[in-house]
Amino acid sequence: MEQKFAICRVAIAALRPAASDKAEIATQLLFGDAVEVLGQAEPWWRIRNAYDGYEGWMDFKQLTVITREEYERNQNYHTLVPPAVLNTVTAADGSQFYLTASANLPAYAGGSCEIGGNKFGVTFEPYQVPSATEEKIKELAMFFMNAPYLWGGRTLFGIDCSGFSQAVYKLAGIRIRRDAWQQAEQGDTVNFLPEVKTGDLAFFDNAEGRIVHVGVILSPDRIIHASGRVRIDPIDDQGIYNTELGRYTHKLRIIKRFF
């Protein structure tokens, strides 16, 4: 197959492990996410997300084909949709797209962005990614507070644990992979909880020793993470203690630092 590239042209698109609507949502693409097309089985295309390398199947009607040049230009993730509830772009026909925080704004200039030659008027001030600091990461993490948990989700209206950490870090200018076990392979190890700083990521494993959960450290004894909803819970050397349930829910495995 001739090499093909595309960009997500809808606010949120499901990426699935199989070419079927019955397959689970493994993750989501957001508006402006550039992808490489790996295979086709109409109406499904198998793609690789340029941002984090995640692969899966999606409905090709949610993509716009672009040139290699446009694909390569879209690797700059410094002009994003801001952490706010209401952000819209307006298509040439006057219709609006309601976008979610951390989505990309391809080829942004002069109040508009562009996908495959189609311009979208941006009705908000684009978010210019700042330098990562402890204060900034805490602020960004708190934006998602109480967002409902959704397996495969990446947005304020449904997010999973690693989608949460990835979104917070993307808004802070730090590029990490999609799944918790992949993120745990990145960064530098922090040996003890008293040594953590705000913004470090803590990872948790299951009985088989597999990394299955991640959260953003707020302090040596507090963590914000997606479990049922994005929430703040106590953490100690054993793991996360859910005060509502009166028990530990996640067993601490490793802590990583990325900035």
C-alpha positions in Angstrom: 0.0 0.0 0.0 1.2 3.5 -0.8 2.2 5.4 2.3 -0.7 7.5 3.4 -1.1 10.1 6.2 -4.2 11.7 7.7 -5.5 13.9 10.5 -8.4 13.4 12.8 -11.1 15.9 11.7 -13.7 15.3 14.5 -13.5 16.3 18.2 -13.1 12.7 19.5 -12.7 9.4 17.6 -12.6 5.9 19.0 -9.5 3.8 18.2 -10.2 0.1 18.5 -8.0 -3.1 18.6 -10.1 -4.7 15.8 -12.0 -3.4 12.8 -15.4 -3.6 14.4 -17.8 -1.3 16.3 -18.1 -4.2 18.8 -14.4 -4.0 19.7 -13.6 -2.1 22.9 -12.3 1.5 22.8 -8.5 1.1 23.4 -7.9 4.9 23.2 -9.2 8.0 21.4 -7.9 10.4 18.8 -8.6 14.1 19.3 -9.1 16.8 16.7 -5.8 17.5 15.0 -4.1 14.2 15.8 -1.9 13.2 12.9 -1.7 9.6 11.9 0.1 7.2 9.5 -2.3 4.8 7.7 -1.0 1.2 8.1 -3.9 -0.7 6.4 -7.4 -0.5 5.1 -10.5 -2.7 5.4 -13.3 -0.3 4.5 -14.8 1.4 6.3 -11.9 0.8 8.7 -8.4 2.1 8.6 -5.6 0.8 10.8 -3.5 3.8 11.9 -0.6 4.8 14.1 -0.9 8.0 16.1 2.1 10.2 15.5 2.0 11.6 19.0 2.5 8.4 21.0 2.8 5.6 18.5 -0.5 3.9 19.5 -2.0 1.7 16.8 -5.6 0.6 16.2 -8.6 0.7 13.9 -10.9 3.6 13.3 -13.6 4.8 10.9 -11.9 6.4 7.9 -14.7 9.0 7.7 -13.3 10.6 10.8 -10.0 11.4 9.1 -8.9 13.8 6.4 -6.0 12.6 4.1 -3.0 14.9 4.1 0.4 15.1 2.5 3.6 13.8 4.1 4.7 17.5 4.4 1.6 18.4 6.4 2.0 15.3 8.5 5.6 16.2 9.4 4.6 19.9 10.1 2.0 18.6 12.5 4.7 17.2 14.9 4.9 20.5 16.8 2.6 20.1 19.9 3.0 23.6 21.3 -0.3 25.2 20.2 -3.2 23.3 21.8 -6.8 23.6 22.8 -6.6 25.1 26.4 -7.8 23.5 29.6 -11.3 25.0 29.5 -14.8 23.5 29.2 -16.0 25.3 26.1 -13.7 25.6 23.1 -15.0 25.7 19.5 -13.7 25.9 16.0 -15.8 26.9 13.0 -15.7 25.2 9.6 -16.1 27.0 6.3 -19.8 26.2 6.2 -20.4 27.8 9.6 -20.8 24.6 11.5 -19.0 24.3 14.9 -16.8 21.6 16.4 -16.6 21.5 20.2 -13.1 20.6 21.1 -11.5 19.1 24.2 -8.5 20.3 26.2 -5.0 19.2 24.8 -6.3 18.7 21.2 -3.9 20.0 18.6 -4.5 23.0 16.4 -2.7 22.1 13.1 -1.0 25.0 11.2 -2.4 27.6 13.5 -2.0 31.2 12.3 -4.0 34.3 12.3 -7.0 32.9 14.2 -7.4 29.7 12.3 -6.0 26.2 11.9 -6.0 24.0 8.9 -6.6 20.3 8.1 -6.0 19.1 4.5 -6.6 22.6 3.1 -9.7 23.1 5.1 -9.6 26.1 7.4 -11.3 26.3 10.8 -11.8 29.6 12.6 -10.6 29.3 16.2 -12.9 31.1 18.6 -10.6 31.0 21.7 -7.1 32.0 22.6 -4.9 29.0 21.8 -2.9 27.4 24.6 0.8 27.9 24.3 2.5 25.1 26.1 4.6 26.4 29.1 7.6 25.0 30.7 6.8 22.2 33.1 6.8 23.2 36.7 5.4 21.6 39.8 2.8 24.3 40.2 1.7 24.1 36.5 1.3 20.3 36.6 -0.8 20.5 39.7 -3.0 23.2 38.2 -3.5 21.1 35.0 -4.2 18.0 37.0 -6.9 19.8 39.0 -8.6 20.9 35.8 -9.7 17.3 35.3 -10.9 16.8 38.9 -14.1 14.7 39.0 -13.9 13.8 35.3 -15.6 10.4 35.0 -13.5 7.3 34.5 -13.8 5.8 31.0 -11.6 3.0 29.7 -9.7 4.4 26.7 -10.8 8.0 27.4 -8.7 11.1 27.0 -11.1 13.9 27.8 -12.7 15.8 30.6 -16.0 13.9 29.9 -14.4 10.5 30.2 -10.8 9.6 30.9 -8.7 6.6 32.1 -5.7 6.6 34.4 -3.0 6.8 31.8 -5.1 9.1 29.5 -5.2 11.4 32.5 -1.5 11.4 33.1 -0.8 11.8 29.4 -3.2 14.7 28.9 -1.8 16.6 31.9 1.8 16.0 30.7 0.9 17.0 27.1 -0.5 20.3 28.4 2.8 20.8 30.3 4.9 20.1 27.2 6.1 16.6 28.2 5.5 13.8 25.7 4.8 10.4 27.2 3.3 7.2 25.8 -0.3 6.1 26.2 -0.6 3.1 28.5 0.5 3.0 32.1 3.0 0.2 31.5 4.5 2.1 28.7 4.8 5.3 30.7 6.5 3.3 33.5 9.3 2.5 31.1 10.1 6.2 30.7 11.4 8.8 33.1 13.9 8.5 36.0 13.2 6.4 39.1 12.5 8.1 42.4 13.4 5.7 45.1 11.3 6.8 48.1 8.0 8.6 48.6 9.6 11.3 50.8 11.8 12.2 47.8 8.9 12.9 45.4 8.0 16.3 44.0 4.6 17.4 42.7 4.1 16.1 39.2 6.0 12.9 39.6 4.1 9.8 38.3 3.4 6.8 40.6 2.7 3.4 39.0 0.9 0.5 40.5 0.8 -3.2 39.7 -1.6 -6.1 40.1 -1.1 -9.5 41.7 0.7 -10.7 38.6 3.2 -7.8 38.8 1.8 -6.0 35.7 1.6 -2.2 35.8 -2.1 -1.4 35.6 -2.5 2.1 37.1 -0.8 5.5 37.2 -1.5 8.7 39.0 0.1 12.2 39.5 1.8 12.8 42.8 0.6 16.0 44.6 2.7 15.5 47.7 4.4 12.7 49.6 1.0 11.6 51.0 -1.5 12.7 48.3 -2.1 11.6 44.7 -4.6 12.6 42.0 -5.7 9.8 39.7 -8.6 8.4 37.7 -10.4 5.7 39.5 -14.2 5.9 39.1 -13.5 9.5 38.6 -10.5 11.8 38.8 -10.0 12.1 42.6 -7.4 12.8 45.3 -6.5 10.0 47.7 -3.9 9.3 50.4 -0.8 7.4 49.3 1.9 5.7 51.3 4.6 3.0 50.7 1.8 0.3 50.4 -0.1 2.2 47.7 -3.4 4.2 47.4 -5.8 4.2 50.3 -9.4 4.9 49.4 -11.0 6.5 52.4 -14.5 6.0 51.1 -14.0 2.2 50.7 -11.8 2.0 53.8 -9.1 -0.1 52.1 -6.1 0.0 49.8 -7.1 -0.1 46.1 -3.8 0.1 44.3 -0.3 -1.4 45.2 2.6 0.9 44.7 5.3 -0.4 42.3 7.5 2.5 41.1 7.7 6.3 40.9 9.1 8.1 37.9 10.2 11.7 37.3 10.0 13.4 33.9 11.0 17.0 34.5 
